[in-house]
């Protein structure tokens, strides 16, 4: 079977206690020398592995690193993220995922980078992507459902990210419709979904996610967004291992996506999404190309559209465009 660092790292982490060298040799049908080499490589990458004669090896601490090995050891899904491409630096994980899609990559292919040089947000805004503190990843999907359903995937991913952050950081999150993750009124995550069509069918969809994870101060952010941005660590006080967070998001999204594909609307996450919706009951201003208007957000419908009640009592549905919440990082 052979031995790779992903297998040994996953085993040591899940066991949480000493694993003998002989057990590793027997499990993977390799020599003591191969085990020793793999352990030393892990140590060189920053993992604290205790080695005790006659007891074996035990993982004491994992560094907050993003690497192919670390990410693979954290993925426990059936589909999402099982095919993984990691880059220390790349232009854009969305662009990488679209290229892989054109080359025939399967649904669930995941692209992760420690740093992006050409990251983008909505309306083509530049997304600052320094290394060492954030998660940047893009998931490739090949949906068989109609294109008009694709917009709901953004809300689905927002829900998965919000729940994963809560599980790992132990701190409440909110969702600013449709796809910003907010903690204590500050934005910690943005999501960009892009669809590629062939004739009348979707060829593929890529969902890009950027999360501010372990930045320690607002100085880490560009001056124009410092007032409104934060990291998971700044709000929760919890240092988060980014690879663990990516793995948790993949698990949650795989569950949400499977349920969504069965019903093709948001009934599967409706109550949970609305419970996280910080727009709910708030004054919002809808930046509609046909004319801006204000009203009170009444929640979402099963298609993921925001319901806005205007002053005359009319309830309008917002399918696309940007919605700003009064009192929550301004009208940006």
Secondary structure as GFF3:
##gff-version 3
##sequence-region A 1 332
A	DSSP	alpha_helix	5	15	.	.	.	ID=ss1
A	DSSP	alpha_helix	21	28	.	.	.	ID=ss2
A	DSSP	alpha_helix	32	44	.	.	.	ID=ss3
A	DSSP	beta_strand	48	52	.	.	.	ID=ss4
A	DSSP	beta_strand	56	61	.	.	.	ID=ss5
A	DSSP	alpha_helix	68	74	.	.	.	ID=ss6
A	DSSP	beta_strand	84	90	.	.	.	ID=ss7
A	DSSP	alpha_helix	93	102	.	.	.	ID=ss8
A	DSSP	beta_strand	110	116	.	.	.	ID=ss9
A	DSSP	three_ten_helix	122	124	.	.	.	ID=ss10
A	DSSP	beta_strand	134	141	.	.	.	ID=ss11
A	DSSP	three_ten_helix	147	149	.	.	.	ID=ss12
A	DSSP	alpha_helix	152	169	.	.	.	ID=ss13
A	DSSP	beta_strand	174	176	.	.	.	ID=ss14
A	DSSP	beta_strand	180	183	.	.	.	ID=ss15
A	DSSP	beta_strand	186	198	.	.	.	ID=ss16
A	DSSP	beta_strand	201	212	.	.	.	ID=ss17
A	DSSP	three_ten_helix	218	220	.	.	.	ID=ss18
A	DSSP	three_ten_helix	223	225	.	.	.	ID=ss19
A	DSSP	alpha_helix	232	236	.	.	.	ID=ss20
A	DSSP	alpha_helix	242	263	.	.	.	ID=ss21
A	DSSP	three_ten_helix	266	268	.	.	.	ID=ss22
A	DSSP	alpha_helix	270	276	.	.	.	ID=ss23
A	DSSP	beta_strand	283	287	.	.	.	ID=ss24
A	DSSP	beta_strand	293	300	.	.	.	ID=ss25
A	DSSP	beta_strand	306	309	.	.	.	ID=ss26
A	DSSP	beta_strand	315	318	.	.	.	ID=ss27
A	DSSP	beta_strand	322	325	.	.	.	ID=ss28
###
